[in-house]
Amino acid sequence: MKKLSAAALCLALLFTRAQAPAPPPKVLVFFSLNVENDHMLFATQALRFLAEQADRKNFRVEATTDWNDLNEQKLSQYQMVVWLNDFPSKPEQRAAFEKFMENGGAWLGCHVSAYTDKNFKWTWFRNFIGAGVFGINNWPPLPAKLNVDDPSSPITKGLPTSFMSPTNEWYSWRPSPRLAPDIHVLLTMDKSNYPLGIKSMITDKDGDVPVVWTNTKYRMIYMNMGHGDKVFASPIQNRLFENEVLWLLHKN
């Protein structure tokens, strides 16, 4: 009888462990302090938004200004990383991020986090975001009408076919990321916005300006939004942000 009781106890313990809920996924958010004021304003509001989403959707968020945390040991504790207003500069940080993504990690990059120019030497990342080089930014920051390219995607679920995105400084790339073989564009700037700006302008010459896209080889999203304190002023756009995070964490 004692042996049977012990066996039954073991089975009960195994059943209990099998029924235990998985721990909530963890997100590590990187941002920098010594950046443009408008990029810091965005980061502050984004951190608040992510914290609120974490409480509602059962995931955990931690934030750091130390880009040296972009290392293999640290990243092994997280399912997703976010770059709000900067990008890694050291080879070892970049190598750790590459390995994280190649092994199935998730990434959300905002605005300047994907800035590239002719002097940008990180070839893997340029292929990762599917962009050539930075083309032009509009100035001053302005709202813009955006079109949803793929309404069937879980990332654009619940969005209208087009909407006005709040004030932002918008980037374009040359050539368009859409031309890269693995890039799937989700939202594009409507050409009715052109010319966008007064000093620097996005015009008809820039043509196709994607603003949100993913590389289908990875669990990643890049979004052009990320400048100033108006980015989270739209419930429609906030729905997009929420969808992005949930998709990256395999929650929708």
Secondary structure, 3 states (H helix, E strand, C coil): CHHHHHHHHHHHHHHHHHHCCCCCCEEEEECCCCCCHHHHHHHHHHHHHHHHHHHHHCCEEEEECCHHHCCHHHHCCCCEEEECCCCCCCHHHHHHHHHHHHCCCEEEEEHHHHCCCCCCCCHHHHHHHCCCEEEEECCCCEEEEEEECCCCCCCCCCCCCEEEEEEECCEEEECCHHHCCCEEEEEEECHHHCCECCCCCECHHHCCCEEEEEECCCEEEEECCCCCCCCCCCHHHHHHHHHHHHHHCCCC
